[in-house]
Amino acid sequence: MPTKPSSNRITFTEVDEVNHPTATYIYSADGQNGRVDIVLPPHNSQTWSLRALKTLLIEVFLPAGYPHSVTDDYTAYQIFDSLQAFSSSIAGLLSSRAVLQGVGVGNPNASPTSALLLHILQDTSGRLATILFAHRVGTALQPECKSYRLAADLFNDLAMILDCLSPAAPAGAPRVAVLSAAGVLRALCGVAGALNYAAVRAVQMTSLNRQRANIVFATLLDADPALRALALAPQVSGPADGRGVLSPAQVAAREAIFERDGVLRWSSAAAAGPAPVLGVCRIGVSVGEFLRWLGGAGRAGVPLGRLQEAFRAEAYILFLAGGNAAILLKRGCTPRAQLKAWMHALLAARVLGDMHEAGDETERAFGVVESTLRFLDQTRVDGYLDALTRAGWDVDLAALETRPGRRIICE
């Protein structure tokens, strides 16, 4: 076993998008076993309290990393801006009430105030849906813009259907529910369709999200004769002839609109039939999720010490277990390093899936991770990425993470 620094103790400091510490994990080795102790910041020690509720509201309604990611005048500016927007909204509602009362829309015996309250309820539900939906999927809108552009059309169609059906609903709560649901769907359409330009551009999208990375990397690796070193037979001739590098147009023709989140699929152009699913990978996870996802909580079933030593020169740490893969990203990890990490996970899952040897699963997985890391040396990976750049891909744009991730500092 490689020698561990600091008397077999390794400290993983976890930071958020603005390098604000969120947790500290201390790995202590004892023979063949290891222990992970978690040290949380003081404000994270309470599971549910007024402070925890405040933290949740800040995460939902304020920018990522607040207050460290904004200027000192941000809070005051937003307060006055919100008051102005609220006043404008009230003025608009009052003017709408006057218009409704003057025009006499609907039943002449209906109360204009009731119509106003219905409009307020519709508007409120739509605004809340906008905030919550943007908080939940905001990071995924850019890399998965084609999926969400289609979803925007579906939301809009459903909203129009509900609007058309609302007169048939009984007056009172049923009609209010139908119109409010239509308002919510229309708000979701506004969020999902906000990247219409990006969705049109995505027909020839040059960034590598997870699905495109699967297609491109599987084809690229299959074209490399050196793959025999991993007991995998290459499917086509070497990449020097260009046949192993797919262009954005070729990938767009094979890309599905919907794909399972984080799936590792060997989508080689040379493969016959449906592309096999090798497992599921999570990238940019926290250390705690890394251990839980790979089946080792508390007592570390994941060989963290050996992994830290093996990936000392890399900007990420990867491990696989039970068909799952998880990737820790170190602070300062570049988009090119993220692409290498995903390529490594895909290749390791392919090699591990073709192995049928008996023995300890953890040792077998660690051996595969080490051998594939040696295969994907920096010279080889740089050659792959340079070939992709010549084919029209933008390898300097990060598109693999679909939600805010974590970064680690190994000490």
MIDODO-193766 format. One line per field, with one value per residue (C-alpha): residue in three letters; x, y, z. Coordinates in nm, 3 decimals, always signed. Layout:
# MIDODO-193766
rest: c(ala  ...) $
xx: c(X  ...) $
yy: c(Y  ...) $
zz: c(Z  ...) $
END
This chain:
# MIDODO-193766
rest: c(met  pro  thr  lys  pro  ser  ser  asn  arg  ile  thr  phe  thr  glu  val  asp  glu  val  asn  his  pro  thr  ala  thr  tyr  ile  tyr  ser  ala  asp  gly  gln  asn  gly  arg  val  asp  ile  val  leu  pro  pro  his  asn  ser  gln  thr  trp  ser  leu  arg  ala  leu  lys  thr  leu  leu  ile  glu  val  phe  leu  pro  ala  gly  tyr  pro  his  ser  val  thr  asp  asp  tyr  thr  ala  tyr  gln  ile  phe  asp  ser  leu  gln  ala  phe  ser  ser  ser  ile  ala  gly  leu  leu  ser  ser  arg  ala  val  leu  gln  gly  val  gly  val  gly  asn  pro  asn  ala  ser  pro  thr  ser  ala  leu  leu  leu  his  ile  leu  gln  asp  thr  ser  gly  arg  leu  ala  thr  ile  leu  phe  ala  his  arg  val  gly  thr  ala  leu  gln  pro  glu  cys  lys  ser  tyr  arg  leu  ala  ala  asp  leu  phe  asn  asp  leu  ala  met  ile  leu  asp  cys  leu  ser  pro  ala  ala  pro  ala  gly  ala  pro  arg  val  ala  val  leu  ser  ala  ala  gly  val  leu  arg  ala  leu  cys  gly  val  ala  gly  ala  leu  asn  tyr  ala  ala  val  arg  ala  val  gln  met  thr  ser  leu  asn  arg  gln  arg  ala  asn  ile  val  phe  ala  thr  leu  leu  asp  ala  asp  pro  ala  leu  arg  ala  leu  ala  leu  ala  pro  gln  val  ser  gly  pro  ala  asp  gly  arg  gly  val  leu  ser  pro  ala  gln  val  ala  ala  arg  glu  ala  ile  phe  glu  arg  asp  gly  val  leu  arg  trp  ser  ser  ala  ala  ala  ala  gly  pro  ala  pro  val  leu  gly  val  cys  arg  ile  gly  val  ser  val  gly  glu  phe  leu  arg  trp  leu  gly  gly  ala  gly  arg  ala  gly  val  pro  leu  gly  arg  leu  gln  glu  ala  phe  arg  ala  glu  ala  tyr  ile  leu  phe  leu  ala  gly  gly  asn  ala  ala  ile  leu  leu  lys  arg  gly  cys  thr  pro  arg  ala  gln  leu  lys  ala  trp  met  his  ala  leu  leu  ala  ala  arg  val  leu  gly  asp  met  his  glu  ala  gly  asp  glu  thr  glu  arg  ala  phe  gly  val  val  glu  ser  thr  leu  arg  phe  leu  asp  gln  thr  arg  val  asp  gly  tyr  leu  asp  ala  leu  thr  arg  ala  gly  trp  asp  val  asp  leu  ala  ala  leu  glu  thr  arg  pro  gly  arg  arg  ile  ile  cys  glu) $
xx: c(+0.000  +0.137  +0.260  +0.000  +0.092  +0.056  +0.066  -0.199  -0.439  -0.583  -0.803  -1.058  -1.190  -1.510  -1.599  -1.895  -1.899  -1.738  -1.474  -1.672  -1.601  -1.905  -1.752  -1.423  -1.369  -1.077  -0.973  -0.769  -0.612  -0.578  -0.422  -0.650  -0.943  -1.017  -1.237  -1.394  -1.482  -1.693  -1.646  -1.928  -1.922  -2.098  -2.410  -2.463  -2.481  -2.858  -3.078  -3.393  -3.412  -3.466  -3.105  -3.147  -3.467  -3.285  -3.006  -3.260  -3.436  -3.102  -3.012  -3.348  -3.398  -3.045  -2.743  -2.519  -2.260  -2.444  -2.321  -1.965  -2.048  -2.211  -2.106  -2.190  -2.470  -2.648  -2.897  -3.006  -3.038  -3.251  -3.480  -3.559  -3.580  -3.828  -4.038  -4.049  -4.148  -4.413  -4.558  -4.565  -4.739  -5.006  -5.061  -5.100  -5.350  -5.555  -5.561  -5.665  -5.950  -6.067  -6.051  -6.242  -6.505  -6.547  -6.560  -6.782  -6.604  -6.792  -7.106  -7.249  -7.347  -6.994  -6.794  -6.493  -6.320  -6.354  -6.194  -5.915  -5.851  -5.841  -5.586  -5.377  -5.384  -5.284  -5.001  -4.874  -4.871  -4.692  -4.423  -4.361  -4.342  -4.089  -3.863  -3.880  -3.841  -3.543  -3.385  -3.434  -3.317  -3.146  -2.799  -2.925  -3.096  -2.782  -2.631  -2.974  -3.139  -3.289  -3.479  -3.609  -3.699  -3.928  -4.060  -4.143  -4.363  -4.540  -4.594  -4.738  -4.970  -5.100  -5.158  -5.364  -5.566  -5.645  -5.743  -5.980  -6.131  -6.169  -6.518  -6.643  -6.515  -6.768  -6.739  -6.546  -6.254  -6.243  -6.216  -5.961  -5.751  -5.765  -5.667  -5.392  -5.251  -5.252  -5.063  -4.805  -4.751  -4.715  -4.455  -4.262  -4.277  -4.123  -3.830  -3.767  -3.808  -3.582  -3.290  -3.461  -3.153  -2.935  -3.181  -3.166  -2.787  -2.795  -2.888  -2.517  -2.417  -2.044  -2.024  -1.996  -2.272  -2.304  -2.485  -2.262  -1.954  -2.067  -2.109  -1.789  -1.560  -1.687  -1.629  -1.292  -1.170  -1.299  -1.086  -0.762  -0.556  -0.383  -0.709  -0.576  -0.359  -0.679  -0.794  -1.053  -1.045  -1.074  -1.368  -1.226  -0.887  -0.682  -0.788  -0.517  -0.753  -1.020  -1.287  -1.277  -1.365  -1.732  -1.834  -2.113  -2.343  -2.283  -2.349  -2.664  -2.806  -2.759  -2.840  -3.167  -3.378  -3.422  -3.158  -3.130  -2.939  -2.575  -2.596  -2.272  -2.354  -2.099  -2.250  -1.980  -2.055  -1.923  -2.158  -2.448  -2.788  -2.878  -2.586  -2.532  -2.569  -2.261  -2.377  -2.457  -2.201  -2.222  -1.970  -1.887  -2.038  -1.955  -1.729  -2.026  -2.227  -1.918  -1.904  -2.281  -2.316  -2.039  -2.169  -1.929  -2.061  -1.898  -1.634  -1.488  -1.553  -1.391  -1.007  -0.980  -0.613  -0.505  -0.729  -0.585  -0.235  -0.324  -0.491  -0.243  -0.140  -0.496  -0.768  -1.026  -1.074  -1.277  -1.403  -1.661  -1.868  -2.173  -2.233  -2.206  -1.929  -1.864  -1.620  -1.477  -1.353  -1.064  -1.059  -0.946  -1.059  -1.080  -1.341  -1.075  -1.001  -1.374  -1.390  -1.094  -1.270  -1.585  -1.381  -1.201  -1.530  -1.673  -1.365  -1.329  -1.696  -1.649  -1.339  -1.495  -1.812  -1.612  -1.430  -1.564  -1.289  -1.357  -1.212  -1.256  -1.476  -1.305  -0.957  -1.077  -1.235  -0.925  -0.705  -0.925  -0.922  -0.541  -0.488  -0.730  -0.568  -0.229  -0.383  -0.537  -0.210  -0.207  -0.039  -0.307  -0.594  -0.451  -0.433  -0.796  -0.913  -0.706  -0.866  -1.210  -1.123  -1.026  -1.358  -1.546  -1.602  -1.556  -1.362  -1.313  -1.682  -1.801  -2.131  -2.112  -2.254  -2.630  -2.653  -2.426  -2.137  -1.871  -1.493  -1.241  -0.898  -0.678  -0.426) $
yy: c(+0.000  +0.347  +0.556  +0.799  +1.149  +1.280  +0.942  +0.775  +1.066  +1.261  +1.569  +1.646  +2.002  +2.044  +2.383  +2.519  +2.720  +3.023  +2.828  +2.856  +2.551  +2.328  +2.027  +1.863  +1.486  +1.329  +0.986  +0.776  +0.448  +0.154  -0.148  -0.254  -0.052  +0.317  +0.554  +0.879  +1.150  +1.447  +1.795  +2.032  +2.411  +2.534  +2.653  +2.307  +2.122  +2.166  +1.946  +2.159  +2.495  +2.859  +2.882  +2.578  +2.727  +3.054  +2.867  +2.683  +3.007  +3.169  +2.877  +2.897  +3.272  +3.417  +3.364  +3.062  +3.124  +3.418  +3.634  +3.558  +3.577  +3.923  +4.280  +4.463  +4.666  +4.363  +4.313  +4.677  +4.694  +4.380  +4.501  +4.827  +4.651  +4.398  +4.673  +4.853  +4.536  +4.457  +4.807  +4.782  +4.446  +4.583  +4.880  +4.643  +4.430  +4.733  +4.854  +4.506  +4.517  +4.845  +4.704  +4.390  +4.595  +4.831  +4.564  +4.326  +4.007  +3.683  +3.663  +4.012  +3.919  +3.809  +4.015  +4.199  +4.148  +3.772  +3.796  +4.007  +3.757  +3.477  +3.671  +3.730  +3.359  +3.269  +3.520  +3.415  +3.044  +3.115  +3.325  +3.063  +2.791  +2.999  +3.041  +2.677  +2.534  +2.760  +2.661  +2.291  +2.265  +2.598  +2.448  +2.177  +2.418  +2.497  +2.147  +1.987  +2.277  +2.059  +1.848  +2.150  +2.331  +2.041  +2.039  +2.410  +2.330  +2.057  +2.289  +2.557  +2.314  +2.176  +2.529  +2.617  +2.297  +2.380  +2.734  +2.595  +2.349  +2.601  +2.724  +2.366  +2.344  +2.427  +2.775  +2.795  +2.583  +2.351  +2.642  +2.815  +2.496  +2.457  +2.818  +2.811  +2.492  +2.662  +2.956  +2.724  +2.542  +2.870  +2.982  +2.657  +2.714  +3.057  +2.916  +2.613  +2.812  +3.099  +2.930  +2.917  +3.055  +2.797  +2.523  +2.626  +2.637  +2.292  +2.138  +2.180  +2.205  +2.190  +2.139  +1.787  +1.708  +1.361  +1.197  +1.350  +1.261  +0.897  +0.888  +1.074  +0.903  +0.550  +0.594  +0.757  +0.484  +0.208  +0.354  +0.338  +0.021  +0.068  -0.042  -0.398  -0.316  -0.330  -0.659  -0.471  -0.520  -0.194  -0.192  +0.026  +0.145  +0.400  +0.760  +0.887  +0.841  +1.055  +0.786  +0.770  +1.137  +1.228  +1.579  +1.769  +1.706  +1.330  +1.322  +1.535  +1.273  +1.001  +1.204  +1.124  +1.408  +1.237  +1.030  +0.893  +1.132  +1.032  +0.705  +0.557  +0.418  +0.270  +0.444  +0.356  +0.419  +0.069  -0.104  -0.298  -0.266  -0.059  +0.085  -0.107  +0.073  +0.021  +0.200  +0.540  +0.809  +1.118  +1.395  +1.681  +1.509  +1.578  +1.341  +1.219  +1.143  +0.979  +0.734  +0.674  +0.631  +0.371  +0.187  +0.295  +0.521  +0.561  +0.291  +0.365  +0.080  +0.300  +0.297  +0.673  +0.669  +0.465  +0.666  +0.993  +0.863  +0.726  +1.052  +1.286  +1.436  +1.450  +1.711  +1.449  +1.122  +0.835  +0.505  +0.244  -0.006  -0.214  -0.054  +0.296  +0.548  +0.870  +1.151  +1.396  +1.716  +1.900  +2.276  +2.435  +2.142  +2.264  +2.162  +1.952  +1.770  +1.705  +1.553  +1.330  +1.222  +1.126  +0.943  +0.758  +0.658  +0.536  +0.330  +0.187  +0.085  -0.087  -0.278  -0.372  -0.490  -0.728  -0.885  -1.207  -1.283  -1.396  -1.213  -0.900  -0.653  -0.347  -0.468  -0.557  -0.214  -0.039  -0.236  -0.136  +0.228  +0.223  +0.046  +0.272  +0.578  +0.464  +0.407  +0.755  +0.936  +1.310  +1.282  +1.043  +1.250  +1.573  +1.403  +1.297  +1.645  +1.815  +1.584  +1.676  +2.045  +2.004  +1.827  +2.131  +2.051  +2.306  +2.116  +2.426  +2.459  +2.271  +2.094  +1.770  +1.901  +1.951  +2.093  +2.293  +2.069  +2.055  +2.080  +1.925  +2.018  +1.722  +1.776) $
zz: c(+0.000  -0.084  +0.202  +0.333  +0.432  +0.786  +0.959  +0.745  +0.788  +0.495  +0.520  +0.249  +0.273  +0.076  -0.073  -0.270  -0.594  -0.430  -0.232  +0.092  +0.316  +0.365  +0.545  +0.638  +0.606  +0.795  +0.668  +0.912  +0.798  +1.038  +0.868  +0.584  +0.716  +0.718  +0.911  +0.795  +1.048  +0.940  +1.081  +0.988  +1.018  +1.334  +1.152  +0.995  +1.327  +1.366  +1.149  +1.155  +1.324  +1.247  +1.130  +0.903  +0.759  +0.697  +0.518  +0.300  +0.204  +0.119  -0.109  -0.289  -0.327  -0.330  -0.558  -0.509  -0.242  -0.083  +0.089  -0.026  -0.398  -0.402  -0.328  -0.006  -0.164  -0.315  -0.029  -0.013  -0.391  -0.406  -0.127  -0.307  -0.643  -0.502  -0.343  -0.675  -0.859  -0.599  -0.623  -1.002  -0.976  -0.741  -0.972  -1.266  -1.077  -0.978  -1.337  -1.449  -1.198  -1.347  -1.698  -1.598  -1.420  -1.713  -1.982  -1.787  -1.892  -1.827  -1.623  -1.579  -1.226  -1.135  -0.889  -1.031  -0.697  -0.738  -1.081  -0.931  -0.653  -0.909  -1.112  -0.799  -0.715  -1.070  -1.072  -0.727  -0.808  -1.135  -0.966  -0.696  -0.961  -1.155  -0.850  -0.740  -1.091  -1.166  -0.833  -0.900  -1.263  -1.332  -1.370  -1.608  -1.849  -2.050  -2.095  -2.144  -2.328  -2.604  -2.354  -2.166  -2.489  -2.578  -2.222  -2.262  -2.561  -2.365  -2.067  -2.294  -2.472  -2.143  -2.014  -2.321  -2.286  -1.924  -2.022  -2.284  -2.035  -1.753  -1.858  -1.826  -1.469  -1.195  -1.053  -0.730  -0.616  -0.924  -1.166  -0.946  -0.939  -1.318  -1.388  -1.124  -1.275  -1.615  -1.465  -1.311  -1.641  -1.826  -1.573  -1.618  -1.992  -1.944  -1.747  -1.968  -2.289  -2.184  -2.359  -2.698  -2.868  -2.698  -2.799  -3.164  -3.141  -2.979  -3.317  -3.384  -3.017  -2.978  -2.601  -2.462  -2.216  -2.068  -2.359  -2.625  -2.421  -2.411  -2.789  -2.872  -2.620  -2.687  -3.060  -3.003  -2.769  -2.995  -3.274  -3.074  -3.142  -2.805  -2.643  -2.668  -2.367  -2.161  -2.320  -2.527  -2.902  -3.099  -3.340  -3.618  -3.738  -3.548  -3.501  -3.733  -4.028  -3.862  -3.855  -3.475  -3.429  -3.467  -3.564  -3.384  -3.681  -3.664  -3.290  -3.326  -3.563  -3.296  -2.986  -2.812  -2.676  -2.339  -2.161  -1.809  -1.587  -1.547  -1.740  -1.874  -2.217  -2.458  -2.761  -3.011  -3.377  -3.452  -3.206  -3.354  -3.190  -2.886  -2.693  -2.368  -2.036  -1.821  -1.508  -1.364  -1.285  -1.066  -1.116  -0.883  -0.579  -0.216  -0.025  +0.179  -0.134  -0.285  +0.007  +0.021  -0.356  -0.361  -0.055  +0.218  +0.492  +0.832  +0.798  +0.458  +0.215  -0.050  -0.035  +0.001  +0.099  -0.202  -0.434  -0.309  -0.375  -0.721  -0.827  -0.660  -0.996  -1.131  -1.085  -0.988  -0.797  -0.944  -0.811  -0.916  -0.720  -0.804  -1.143  -0.996  -1.051  -0.863  -0.937  -0.687  -0.850  -0.693  -0.659  -0.983  -1.198  -1.558  -1.820  -1.996  -1.670  -1.623  -1.971  -1.886  -1.566  -1.757  -2.022  -1.744  -1.579  -1.910  -1.998  -1.646  -1.643  -1.981  -1.866  -1.532  -1.704  -1.925  -1.629  -1.479  -1.232  -0.879  -0.585  -0.381  -0.568  -0.421  -0.519  -0.868  -0.913  -0.782  -1.020  -1.314  -1.208  -1.186  -1.519  -1.708  -1.549  -1.679  -2.022  -2.024  -1.964  -2.022  -2.362  -2.491  -2.349  -2.491  -2.830  -2.802  -2.701  -2.972  -3.230  -3.096  -3.119  -3.484  -3.543  -3.413  -3.045  -2.768  -2.501  -2.286  -2.198  -1.889  -1.961  -1.761  -1.432  -1.432  -1.080  -0.850  -0.748  -0.481  -0.500  -0.262  -0.130  -0.035  +0.242) $
END
